[in-house]
Amino acid sequence: MSQPKVKKVVLAYSGGLDTSIILKWLEETYGCEVVTFTADLGQGEELAPAREKALKMGVKPDNIFIDDLREEFVRDFVFPMFRANTLYEGQYLLGTSIARPLIAKRQIEIANMVGADAVCHGATGKGNDQVRFEVSYYALKPDVRVIAPWREWSFEGRPDLIAYAKKHGIQIAQGKEQVAPFSIDANLLHTSSEGLALEDPDVEVPEIVTKRGDRRTITPEEAPDQAETVTLSFERGDLVAINGKPMKAHELLAELNRLGSKHGIGGLDLVENRYVGMKSRGFYETPGGTILWYGHRAIESITLDRGAMHLKDELMPRYASIIYNGFWWTPERLMLQAAIDASQGSVTGDVKLKLYKGGVRTVGRSSPYSLYSKALVGFDEAGGYNQADAEGFIKLNALRLRILAERDKKRGKNE
């Protein structure tokens, strides 16, 4: 079947086998000019080879974009998300989800810059990423053409891809001819491992995953026997310094990753509900994000009013689902973000955390805007609190229960 005409497409390109195959397939299928875009999100890989591979495959030098997005990623995406203490289904810190809207944003910016009429991603038709990318594309450029090869091509499996690569002289890295035992996605916030070796949720995550060479954190069993205390400094809800040392946003997260990895923090074996309808099992490594989550929660405990804190906790699951499902660029996310950000004006101060064998424990917190009053809560003094006032407070709160009890008495209950 002939495809609609495409003149120029911006491909989200990693330089790996799959996206290299997609690059060639785009040229063959659509006869279009391909622009490659590779994002540095702190995934820990050398990105220069992506340029070399694209050049070898005939991409013009002016059509190769490799952008360092680490600071923007942490400052404008990770930090706003952590202001909400965001957890999807109570556990997942959304490391993959939060990266997709930024990649899509930059892809659309490049498309506008080079006059491309289409964008392309390498997400499969079974996962969440296809939704995250495409909803973002359309939100930012409503008339853009989206190409999703995994939903279009006739390849049925890995052998077909390998055969196509060999036919077209696409370089196959050593070991890639066999099916990988699992797949990895990484950025500065986390790494996620999924597939094959992890597909039985009743089997412990194997050591080929937890002890691989490029892992983000060690296991708690390998962590040192000595605890380490770290001080996090926050201003208006965002981390600004570690142990008194100010750093850029991405440097702060990298340092938290180093500390968390050292102490075996942030490994998570999770079965989650994908937006497309199926359950998925993965192993996530988020050492720095886990420390940041505990720290932010701790500073909020003394700086947020009860009503604001509880409302934030009620809004958070909705906010988390919005991000997980790919709706970062929507009015509802912006509305929730405005409410969350409004709560952070006084979330400033220091938190002391103790890191030990996979655990994070709060051992101190202070703020110039603290709502904690030792005089009010202390056992040794009244502190301006009249304990007799509690009687009326209790009776008013119990009034409806007393009325209900009287009614039930008439009905023969509570005799």
GIDA-V477973 format. One line per field, one symbol per residue. phi: phi as a letter, one per 30 degrees, with the letter a starting at -180 (. if undefined). burial: 1 if it has 9 or more other C-alpha atoms within 8 Angstrom, else 0. Layout:
BEGIN
phi->???
burial->???
END
This chain:
BEGIN
phi->.dcedbdbbccdbcjddddddeeddddddchcdcccbccccidicdceedddddddcjddedcccbcdcdddeddcbddedddchdbdhibddiddedddddededddededdcidcbbbbcdddccddededdddeddcadcddccbedccdcdcaeeddddddddciddcdejddcdddacbbbaddabbcbjhdcdcdcceedddcdbddcddbddedddddcdbcbccccbhicdbabhicdbdeddddddddddddecicjdbcbcbcdddjccbcbccbbdddddddddddddddcccdedddddedddeeddddededjcdcceddddddddddddcecdbkcbccccahicbbdbaabadcdcdbdddcddcadiiccddddddeddddceddddddddddddichd
burial->0000011111111010101111110110011101111111110000100110111000100011110011101110111111111111000111111111111110110110000111111111001111111111111100010101110000000001110111000101000010000100011111111110111000001000111000111111001100100111111111111100001011011111111111111110111001000001111111111111111111110111000110010011101111111111100011011001101111111111111111110100111010000011010001000000000000000000000010011000000
END
